[in-house]
Amino acid sequence: MKITLITVGKLKSSGGFREMDELYRSRIEIYSKLDVIELKERNDIALETGSIIRSIPQNSFVIALREEGIKMDSLKFSKLLQEKGEIPGHICFIIGGAFGYGTVNEHISLSVAPWTLPHQLARINILEQIYRGLSIIKGSGYHHG
C-alpha cells in the first residue's frame, strides 16, 4: 500500500505539530510507504486546486478532506484503507489551505470533524487515523474501541 498526503501549507515549528507529524509518520512507515507533499499556500482557490491536481500521483484513489464530507468511524475507515490498499496505486489524501480548494475529481470526500480545522490540525488528525486504521488492519492492539 502506498499512501500520499497532499497538503497546502507547511507545518509550523511551534505548537508541537512537527513532533506529532514525525511521530505518526514514523508509525505509519512500519506498515506502509507514506509520501507527504507540501504545496505552497497561494491564497487563491483556483491556483491551489490546480497545484493539488498536478500533484496527485497516477492511479490514485483520491480522498478529499472536506468539512461537508462523509463521516466514518475508525473501523469503517480501516476497511476503506484495506480495500483500497489491495489495488495497485496510491491512496491519496488531500488537505486544503485556509481558503479550501475546488473539485479535484476525488473518489470520496471525507470529513475529519463537523467543523473547520486549521490545516495543521487536520494533518495530524488524518495521520493519526491512518495509523489507527493500519494498526486495526494488522491487529496491533493500538485501537481499543
CORPEBEL-V970056 format. One line per field, one symbol per residue. burial: # if it has 9 or more other ideal C-beta (glycine too) atoms within 8 Angstrom, else .. A space follows every 10 residues. Layout:
burial = ???
//
This chain:
burial = .########. #.....##.# #..##..##. ##.##.#.#. #...#..##. ###.###..# ######..#. ...#..##.# ##.##...## #######.#. #..#.#.### ###...#.## ########## #######... ..#..
//
